Amino acid sequence: MAGPPAPPQQTLYVPAPLLRAGRNEVLLLDLERRPTRFALAESHHFGRAAHAHPTTEES
């Protein structure tokens, strides 16, 4: 049984070697068709921690 859907991401990491000085193109794929905004920032914002549901192991 699948757990609840994951909350929206607030911070995505982009390794510096993938970016060039000046203008970069970012492709953002949103499969849920929600209004989407994004901005590049020097620091992160993780928001509140999500707690995972415990799983049980089957014997």
VMD Tcl script that draws the C-alpha trace (Angstrom):
set ca {
  {0.00 0.00 0.00}
  {1.40 3.37 -0.96}
  {1.70 6.13 1.62}
  {0.37 9.66 1.31}
  {1.73 11.82 -1.51}
  {4.89 13.77 -0.81}
  {4.48 17.48 -0.08}
  {5.66 20.02 -2.65}
  {9.40 20.57 -2.79}
  {10.58 23.91 -1.49}
  {14.27 23.58 -2.32}
  {15.90 21.73 -5.19}
  {19.68 21.43 -5.42}
  {21.47 22.33 -8.64}
  {25.21 21.52 -8.64}
  {27.27 24.61 -9.48}
  {29.15 22.90 -12.37}
  {25.82 22.65 -14.24}
  {25.40 26.43 -14.22}
  {27.19 28.88 -16.50}
  {28.06 32.50 -15.87}
  {25.32 34.71 -17.25}
  {22.06 33.26 -18.52}
  {20.98 29.64 -17.85}
  {17.89 27.78 -19.04}
  {15.87 25.82 -16.47}
  {13.25 23.28 -17.51}
  {10.65 22.64 -14.80}
  {8.25 19.72 -15.25}
  {5.11 19.97 -13.12}
  {2.92 16.88 -13.46}
  {0.20 18.14 -11.13}
  {-0.63 21.29 -13.13}
  {-0.56 23.60 -10.15}
  {0.42 27.25 -10.46}
  {4.21 27.15 -10.27}
  {6.81 29.80 -9.50}
  {10.49 29.36 -8.91}
  {13.52 31.48 -8.20}
  {17.23 30.79 -7.96}
  {18.66 31.54 -4.53}
  {22.02 31.41 -2.77}
  {20.61 29.59 0.28}
  {18.13 26.80 0.94}
  {14.65 26.73 2.48}
  {13.58 23.29 3.70}
  {10.36 24.25 5.48}
  {8.84 21.87 8.01}
  {10.12 18.30 8.22}
  {7.85 15.56 6.92}
  {7.62 12.43 9.01}
  {7.71 9.04 7.31}
  {5.17 6.43 8.24}
  {6.70 3.33 9.84}
  {6.68 0.21 7.72}
  {6.26 -3.36 8.83}
  {8.41 -6.16 7.52}
  {6.70 -9.30 6.32}
  {8.19 -12.66 7.27}
}
mol new
graphics top color blue
foreach p $ca { graphics top sphere $p radius 0.5 }
foreach p [lrange $ca 0 end-1] q [lrange $ca 1 end] { graphics top cylinder $p $q radius 0.2 }
display resetview
